[in-house]
């Protein structure tokens, strides 16, 4: 064994390499590549406010609001109560008249050519009256049209259903499209009359209003058939 000297070995210092060169400043990388200017896109549109429709039922771009309103009023999700009424389909199923897709088609075609045509005519007439500025004060145009709807709906159950739907549509319409004509309607007018006045307030034409009424006359029973 080697003798224990009490201290470790001495290796000495490493070689003297000195300090690195002093350049005095950071390396110069120069400017980045010139990629040119971005495309000219002009001023951004002003979204700070929503354009209000003018007195002719047009928005800030000059486009009529009718087409969009047609889709909204014809949509079953619009809170007008149409989804809750089968249009007589429930009774037809109970009686065995409607039992499959073929008999359902016959039922819908028959309803379109009867109740659908009546509703379309009444709604278009109400829309034309409202567009002309009739307010129905003291009965007037709305009282006359409501009486016509009453006379053309012989079933008491259908008359009551029509007025219930009219009340539901009137509440939603007064909130969505406030107008003097809607305010002048009675407490429970028939659905076709309310639909016509509502369509006028929303910017629809009488022809568009007739299409909405005819469409609703078959989509309600069709949806009920699915359920």
Secondary structure, 3 states (H helix, E strand, C coil): CCCCCCCCCCCCCCCCCCCCCCCCCCCCCCCCCCCCCCCCCCCCCCCCCCCCCCCCCECCCCCECHHHHHHHHHCCCCCCCHHHCCCCHHHHHHCCCCCCHHHHHHHHHHHHHHHHHHHHHHHHHHHHHHHCCCCCCCCHHHHHHHHHHHHCCCCHHHHHHHHHHHHHHHHHHHHHCCCHHHHHCCCCCCHHHHHHHHHHHCCCCHHHHHHHHHHHHHHHHHHHHHC
